[in-house]
Structure formats: structure tokens, C-alpha cells
Amino acid sequence: MKVKHNDKPWLKLQKYKGEFFQGEWPTVTEMFNITVSEYPDNKCFTAYAPEELFFTYKEAQETILAVSNYLVKKGVKHGDRVAVTGKNSPEWAIAYLAILFAGGTVIPLDYQLKVDEIDYLMKFSDVSILFVDEERFDLQDADGSVGLTDKISLSPEKDNYILNIQDPEFIDREMPKEEELAVILFTSGTTGNPKGVMLTHRNMISDCFLGQGLMNLYPSDVFYALLPIHHSYTMLAVFFEALSVGAEIVFGKKLIVKQILLELKQAKVTMFLGVPMLFNKLLKGLLNGIKEKGIVIYGIIRFLMSISGFIKKTFGVNPGKKMFRGLLAKLSLDTNRICISGGGPLPSSTFKLFNQLGIDFVQGYGLTETSPIITLNPIYAYKEASVGKILPQTTMKLLNPDEKGIGEILVKGPMVMQGYYKNQEATDAIFTEDGWLMTGDAGYIDSENYVYLTGRTKSLIVTEGGKNVFPEEIEDEFQLFEEIEQILVVGYLIDKKTKSEGIRAMIFPAEAYVKRVKETADETGAAEIIQKRMEEIVYEVNRRLTGYKHITRVTVVEKPMPMTSTKKIKRFEVIKEYSDK
């Protein structure tokens, strides 16, 4: 059945204008109140581990208001900053919304940051109250505590537990307007010059509803919050999107495939959001399982997948969901409606294979500075090589496009940030004089407003022949090799005068592959076998690439390369570490 799409879902807000909100867009708290009025008995927040915990929308609202009253009595006023750090949980979500219902501004912090980094960021943003889970409740630096006046626990194992706060007495407070600050998201934990992205209520709510202009969401959906909610990607694409339609949010805490599959099945998840690395792992596991059944079975299934993908792409119907129900059940995706990939570039081959299996697979693109979504690949008209169609009410153009039409992507729209907190210099550097946000991403835009990324402008490699190479394009070619856990493609200097570069692949082999090799060889022999296999893979990929993109140096690294919370390799840290090796 061909998908019917509501291309202007934000128009439903009009019937609530005047009663629930006054401006163009509601604030986050106003949006939540609208949803509670529509779906008070729908499941809102759910957790299965460490123990089961459930809230309906009405129950969540009552708890959030009680905590917000407590904050107001503690002295939180309009615009005051309150921080929250911890693993994903209903308590985390309640804390976040309670801060906004108290009239405050949320400072979500990565719970993996070091104590001195958390301390610095809280002082930098003038935080005096922190919601924190059990693991970090006793955090303190060399000088003692981190200078807080209050800590509120997100874990029942500690005193002052958030769900034990019962304060029904409402105290008047000034609530923020749509154009005022809702959240400050720190894009880095470094203590030198932090970039705190200032997002308003208008930024996030407009992005939430404009995103639905390219993707239908329903109150019957079940979202899986696996990636950290302090990151803009999960915050918008799971947290706010679910809350805007009355859907359920199931909180996952560990990026462990076995537990993920269990929770996906237990919750009957319909909306599964992940990063490319996770989807690549799931796909590798499934394809390897099919290969074990023999080359004939594997060939038949791949042939049927190609037929399914052709029908889905050409006629807008999806036979794969029934054809491959058994295979999808192995991935706990048999109840899944849409998979969403973000946080980094996804290989078009992964996108294509999931669609062939009958999964409606959505890839998006954006930055923390854009709340973050600015493109989505609609399931009813997707393009496999594209990161999606430009959102409604959003404008893009290219800065200094080359002869291939590739240039830096600039964007304007209601989701674009106010600027960087206490950092006017960095704010001025990222905006053009006429107000366009410079994304730092290179790409091109086709005649139907679909965007194609070629790489980050800062990671560009200029070869000896003067050709521009974006390493991300090459890295995509390696995503489905089971022997490789991580790959980073970088340039290395081959001519100081011309500053021309060669292309180097830095590879961290998969643990299972290394283990197999070491079962048949000693340390020296194993290292040689692994190096040779990595070079064979590179040779295979080089044969598929244009000559000037060929990798000419292969380095096998002995330890995992550092990654961000959304599982992207910290490119410049790695380049610095291995520059002389």
C-alpha cells in the first residue's frame, strides 16, 4: 500500500493557539501540555532495566510539575541554568522537562565527561543545581565538591531521589517565550574554549514539526532511546518527536547488541534510531548468518532482496516486510516501522540493503547548531545516495561551488541556533555577514532539493594531482567488511612545497577476526596476517575507486580510536597521535 503523507503536520497546532500558546510556535512545555490534553492515558516513559518503570502522559505531567515546584522553591527563576547528567532513563526525561516547567534553561551534560570538565562547564554556564545519576552522584574534584548548592538524584539508591519529591503546591513563575533560550548544548568537553550551542524553544519545536513534514509519526509509535539524550540528535529525533505526537519512549542504557535486541522485542519498538556503526553491525551479523546456510541460500535471498527493493523503490509498496519477517525477527525488527540513522555518514549500501529487507529506513542530516535536523530522506520518495530532502521552511545554498557543483553547505531556517554561549568570536566565525550558517560540510543539491554530502571541508585531502578528496566518501566503502571494526582515512604529506597529500587508511581490526587469527599463529605471525588482510581489503576497495582516490598507505592500529558519544571517530585527535608514526 502506497504511503499517504501529511506534508504540513504543524497545522494541527492552530486549533490550540490562543488556549495553550500565543506565538507562532509553542514552547516545549506548551507542546507537552497539548499532548497531555490529547493523549493523557498513552504510555509516555518506559524503562525495563534495571527494573520496570512506566509513566502515562498524565502521570509524567504530574511528576514533572511536582519536581518543577520543588525547583522554584529552591530559587530557580526564569532563565536560570540547571544541569542534568546521567544515562538515559525516565528520571532523566522528567528532570529535563521539570527544569523547563520551572522557567529555567537546561544544561544537559555528557555523563562520560571527566569531573573537571563537568565542573568547568557548570561554572561556565552558572549552574548551581545538578540532576545526576548514581554513578556520578559523588563526583568531586581535587578541591572537594564541584561547587553545587544542590544535587538531585536520578537513582533511587541515593537520597533526594527525584521520584520521591512530592510538592503539589504551585508557585507562580515566569515562563519563557518561544524565542527565549531553552537549552545550551556543549559540543565539546574541552576546558579551553567550550562551544555552548544556544537553542530556543522555537528552534527545537519548529524543527520537530517541520521534520514531520517528511515523515509520518503516530501516537501508537514506540520510540527507542538508546543513544545519549544529551546529544541533539536523540533529544530531537526521539525525545521531542515522540512527545509531540503522544508516542511512547523506551529508554535503553547500554550499546550492547544482545540487550538492544531484547529490549526492541520486549517493547515492540516501531521507531528505532541509531548511528551508522550500529546499523552496520546488525546488518553484518544478519548477512553472515545467511552466508552460513550456504552459497545457494545466500544467493537466493540476496536475489529476492533485490526484487523486493526494486518493487519498493518503483511502485511504493513494501513486500519485504512479509517476505523477510523471519530474518527481521532475528534483528528484533519485525515490529519496526522506521529505522532512522544519523550522527554520521551512512553508506548507501547499508541504506539500500535495509530497504530491500522491507525496513523503511530514514537517513537525516544536521548539526547541533541546527537543532539538529535540516534534511530527511522521506520513505515515500527516498534517494539512496542522498542524506535527504531539505526540510520545509528551510533554505540552503552552496558557498564557492567547484566545477562539479560541490561547495560548502550554508543554511537558514527557524531551527538555526541563536549562537554560541559567551563566545561571540566563534558565533561570528560560523555565520556569514548576511546571516547564513556555515555548516562546514561539503556537498551538492539536486533539482528536487535533495542534499548529497561529500565530506567535511576541514578534513579535505588535496592530492598530488591537485584533486580534492573527501575521506568520508572512501570510508563508506569499508563499512561492511567484517574484519574491520574502525577505519579512518586521512591525508599524509608527500610534498612540502606543493602541500600535496597521499591517502592513508588507519584501521582497527575487529576483535573476533583478531581472535581467529591468533588461534593459528603467534604474535608476530598474527600481526603479519592481519596487516596482509587489511592491505588486501584496501586493494579490493581501490579497484572500485577512481585512481586519484586510491589509498597508498595502510596502518593497522593496536587500540580502538577514540570516539564521540554518537560513535564518530575523533578524527583530529587520531591524526595528531599518529602523525609521526
N, C-alpha and C positions, 0 to 999 in steps of 0.2 A: 504494500500500500504506500503510495507516494505521500511524503510528509507535507502536512499543511502547516504553514508557518505564520505566526503573528509577528509582523515586522515592526510594530510600534507598541510593545508591551507597556511602555511608560505612560501611555494614555489612560490606563486604568487608574492612575493616581489622581486624575482630575476629579473623580467623584468624592475624594476625601479632602480636596482643597477647601479651605475655609473652616473645616471642622478639626482636622488633625494637623494641618500645616498651612502656612500662608504664602510662602515664596514659590519659586519655580520648581524647586526640588525639596522634598522633606529632608530633615536631618536624620541621622542614623536612629536616634531614639524615636522620632516621629514615625519612621518607616517600621520599626519594630512594633510600635503600638498599633499601627494599621494592620499588620499581620496578625497580632493577637486578637484584634477585633474580628478578623475574618476566620481564623482557624485556632480558637482557644484550646481545643482538645487534641490537636495534632501533636505528635511527638516532636519535640524541639531538640533537646540534647540527650545523647545516649552514650554510655561507656560500658564495655563488657569486662574490662580489666583495669585495675587489679580486682575490682568487684563491680557488680552490675549497678548502674545508676541511670535513672530515667527522669526526664522532665517534660511535661507538656508545655505548650507555649504559655498558657495561663500560669502554670506553676513556676516557670522560668521568670516570667514578668514579676510575680510576687517576690521571689527570692532576690532578683536584681534590685527591685525598689527598696527592699529591706537593707541590702548592703549599701545602696546609694544614700539612704537616710543616715546610716552609720558614718559614712564618709563626710557628709555635710556637718554632722555633729562634731566630727574630728577637725573641722575647719576648712575642708575643701570648698573652694569658691569657684566661680565662673572663670574658666581658663587655666586653673591650677593644674600642674602636671602630676600625674600619678602613674607609677610604673607597674608592669606585670611581667613576670618571667617564670617559666616552667614548661613542662611538657604539655602537649595537648590534652585537654580534659574539659568536662562541663564546668568545673570550677574556674578554669582559665577564662572561658567564654563569659561566665557570669561576672567575673571581676572586670573584664574589658567593658561590658555594657554598663555595669554599675558606675564606673568612672564617668562615662558619658551622661548617665542619668543624674549624676551629682553635679553636672555642669562642667566637669573637668576635661582635660586633654589626656589621652592615653599615650604612654611611652612603653611600647612593647619591646622587650629586650631578649636577645638570644640567650637561652639558658646555658649554652655551651661556652659563653664568654668567660674569661678569667675574672677573678674577683676585682682586680684593679681596673679592668675595663668596665665592668658594671658600675663600680664606684665612680669612675671618671664620667661616664655617660649620665649617671643620675645627677651628679653635681653640675655637669654642663647644662642639663635641662631643668635644674632647680626642683628635683624630685625630693619629697620628704616622706612619702608613703609608698610602700612596695608590697604588692601581692607576689608571693613566692612559694614554690612547692617544697616538699620535704627535703629533696636533695640539696637545695641551696639555702635552706632556711637559716642555717647557722653561718652563712658566709660572713667572713670578716677579713680585713687586710692587715698589713703589718701594724697599723695604728689602732687596731681594735675593730669596732663596727664600721660599717660603711656610711655612717653619719645619718642614719634614718631616725625619724621620730616614731615611726610605726611600721611593723611588719604584720601582714595578714596572711595566714597560711592557706595554701590551696590543697593541703593534705590533712586528713583527719588525725594523723599521727602527732600533729603539733597543736599547741594551744592557739587560741584566737583563730580557729578554723572558720573559713568563710561561710560554710553552710550552718554553723552554729550561731551566726549573727542574726538575731531576731529583733528588728527595730521597725515596727509598723508605723511609728509616728512620723508623718511627713512634715518636713520643714521647707518653707519657701526657699527657692534658689533661682538664680538667673540662669536660664538655659541658653546654650549657644545657638546662633542663627546659621543658616546653611552655608554662608560664605566664610564662617569662622572656623578656626582650627579644630580638628577632631583628633588627629594622631600625628606623632612625629616618629618616623621610621628611620632608624640608623642603618645606613647601607654598609657600614664598616665598623668593626670593633676596635680599630686602632685608636690610640690616645693622642696622636699628633694633631690631626685636623679633621674631626669627625664630620660626616655629612648627614645631617638630620633632615630627611625629606618631610616637608610640611604639607600635609594633605587635609583639605577641608571636608566638611560634611558633603558639600556639593560635589567635590571631586569624586568621592567614593560612591555616593548614591547615583550620580549620573552614570558613572562607569558601570555600575551594577546593572542598571536597567537598559542602557544602550547596548551592553553585551548581549542581553536577551533579545535584542533586535536581530541577532544572527543565530540564536539557539533557544529553542523552546524549553522552559522549565515548568515543573508542575508541583502542586502541594503533596502529591503522592511520592515524589522523589526521595531517595535516601542518599545523602552525600557522605563520603568517607574522608574525614580529615586526618590524613596520615602525615603530610609534610608539616613542618612547624608553622603555626598560625601567626607567629610574629612576623613572618615573611609576607610581603604584599600579595604574592601570588595566591597562597592559600587563604589569606584574610579576605580577599575579594571573591575569588572563584569558588570557594567553598562557604566560608562564614557568611558573608553578606548576601551572596546569591541565594543560599538556602533560606536565610531569614526573610528575604524579600518575597518569597512565594509560599512560605509556610511548610517547607520541607524539613525532614529530619537530618540532623548532623550526628554521625557516629564518629567518635574520637579514637584514633589509633595512636599508639605511643611509640612503637618500635618498627624500624625499617627492616624487618626480618620477614623474608618471603613466606615462611611457614605460618607465622602468626597473621600476616596480611591475608593469606588465602582463607584462614579460619574465620577471621572477622568479616571478610567480604561475604562469605557463605552464611554466617550466623545472622548478619544484619540484612541480608538480601539487598545489598547495595545496588543502586541504579546509576549513580554518578561517581565515577572513580577518577580522581585527579592524581597525577603522578608526574615524575620527571622522566626524561628520556632514558636514563640509566635503568630505572625500574622496569619500564616497558620493554626495553631491550632484553633484560634478564628474563622476564616472563616469556617473551617470545622465543628466546634461545632455548629455554627449558622445554617448551612445548614442541618445537621443531626437532630437538634432539630426541625427545620421546617418540616422535613419529618415525624418525630415522631408524630407531632401534627395532621397529617392526619389520624392517627390510626395505630394500630399494624400490620394490614394486609397489608396496603400500604407500610409501612416501611419495612416489611419482604420481599415483592415482589421486592422493589427497591434494597435492600441490596443483594438479590439473583441475580438480573440482574447485579449488580456491580461486584459480584464475577465472573460471567460468562465473563463479559467484561474484567476484569483483567486477567483471565486465557487465553483468546484469545490473548490479547495484549502481555502477557509475553511469550506465547508458539509459536505464529505464527508471531509476529512482526507487526500485523495490529491493528488498533485502532478503534473499533466500538463504544467506549464510547462517542466519540465526538458528534456523531449523536444521539445516544440513550439518552444522558442526556443533550442535548442542552438547554432545558428549565431550568434544575437545574443549569447549568453553567451560564446561563444568570442572574440568581438571584445573583450570585457572580461576575457579570460583567466579566466573564472569557470565554464567548462564542467566542471571537475573539482571545483568548490567544493561543499561540503556545507552550510556555515553561514557567513553573514556576521554579525558582531557589531559593533554601533555603541555607542559610549559616549563619555565625556569631555565631553558636552554634549547639549542637546536636539536630537532628530531630528524633522523634520517628519513628521507621519503620512502625508502624500502620498508621501514617499520610501519609507517603510516599506511602504506599500501597493503601490507600483509594483514594488519588488524582489520581493515575494512573488508578484505577478502574473506576473513573468518566470520563476518557478519556483525562485527562491532562498529557502531557509529563512533568514529574516532575523530576528536577535535583537537587541532593544534592552534594555539594562540601565540601572540607576541605582545610584549610590552616591557615597561621598565617600572621600577618603584616610583620614579618621578611622574609616571602617568597612571598611577593608582591601581593596577598597572596595565590593564588590558587596552590595546588600541587596534588589534586585529583579531579576528576569529575565522576559522575555516568552517563555513556552515555545512552541516551534514547533508543538506539537500542540494548543495552545489559546491562540493569541495574540489580543490586542486591539490594534488599530492605533493607537488614541489613547493607549494606556497605556504607561508605562515598564516594566511588568511586574508579576509576582506576587511577593508578599513571600516571601523565602526561608524554608525550613523552620527551625525553632528561632529564628526572628526575630520580634519583636513591634514593631508600630508603633501610634502614636495621634496625634491632631491636637491642637495647642495652640490654644485660643481660636478654634474654627471660626466663620466668619461665617454669614449666613443661607443661603448657597449650600453650606455644608458644607466650605468651604475654610479651612484653617488651617496653621500651621507643623507640619511632619512631625517627630515625635520617634521615636527608635528604641532598642531594646535587643536584644542578641544577643551570641553568643560572638565575633563579628568586630569589636566596638566597641573602639577603642583604649584603652590604659592612660591616656593623657593627653598633654599637650604637654611635651616635654623642657625642664627647667629653667624652666618657665613655669606656675606654679600658678595665677596670676591668670587666664590665658587658659583653663586647664583648668576652673576653677570657673565661668567665664562660659558655657562651652558645655554643661555638664551641669546638669540640674535637681537639686534637693535630694534627690529620690528616685532619681537615677541614670539618667535618660533623656538621651540625646544629642540636642541640638537641632541639626537639620540646616541651618537657615537657608533651607530650601526650602519653598515653599507648595504645597499641593495637596489632593487628597482621595482617599479609599479606597472602593472599591465593595464590595458584599456578598460578592464572591468573592475579596477580598483583593488586587485589582489596584490599583496606585497610578497616579494621574494628577497630573502636575506642572503648575502654572500659572505658576511663576516663582520668583525669589529674593526673599525678604522685604526685603532691603536695596535692591533695585532697583525696588521698588513705586512706581508713579506714582499720585498721587491727583488726579483731575481736578476741574474747576470745579464739577461737579455732585456731588462727593463720592464718585464711583465709583472703585474700585480697579482699576488696570490693570497687568498684568504684561507688561513689554516683550517677554519671550521668546515669548509667545503671538503677538504681532504679527510678530516677526522670522521666525517659521516660515513665514509666508505668502509670503516673498520668496525662499525658498531655491532655486527652480528657474528664476528669471529669468536668462538667460544674460548679460544686460548688467550684472549686479551681481556683484562679487567679495565684498564685505563689506557688511553692514548692521548698524547699532546703533540701537536705539530707546531714547530717553531722555526724561525729563521736562524741561520748562523752566518757570520760574516766571512765572506771569501775574498773580498777585495776592499781594503780600507779606503782607497782613493775614490772608487765609484760608489762605495757603500752597498754594493750588490750582495745578495744573500743566497745561500743554498738552503735546502729544505731538510729539516731533521725531524725524525719521529722518535719521541720518547715513550716507551711502552712499559707498563707494569703488567706482567703476565697474570692470568687467572690462577688463583690458589689451587683449584682442582687439577688444572693442567700441570702445574709445577709439581704437585704431589705425585702425579702419574709418572712424570719423567724421573723423579728422584727414586722411585721404586726400582728402576732398572739401571741407574748409573750413580757414580759417586758425585761429589760436589762439583769437581772440575768438569767431568763429563756431562753432567746435567746442565751446567751453565752454557757449555758449547752447543748442546742440543737445542736449548731454549733460544739462544742467540740465532742459531741457524733457522729455526722455525719462524721466528719473528721476521727475519730477512726474507724468507720465502713468502710470507703473507704480504710484506711490503712489495715484493716483486710482483705478486699477483694483482695487488691494487694498482701499482704503477702502470701495468698493462692496460688498465681501464681509463687511466688519466691522460690528459693532454701532456705532451712532452715537458713543457716548462713547469708543470706541477709535480714532476717526479721527485720522490724522496731520495736523497743521496746519502743520508747518514742515519743509522739506526742505533739507538741507545736503549738497552734494557735496564730499567731502574730496579733497585733491590727493595725499595719500600714504597708503599702507596703514596701517591702525590696528594698534597693537602687539598681539601675540597670545602666549598661553602655549604651552608645548611640545605641548599637545594641541589647538592651533589654536582656542582660545576667545579672543575679543577681551577685552583687559584693560579692562573697562568703566569702572572709576573713573579710570584713567589718562586715557582719552579724554575723559570728562566734564570732568575738571579742565582739560585742554588747550584744549577748545573752549567752555568755559563763557561766555566773554566775546565769542565770535565769532558 
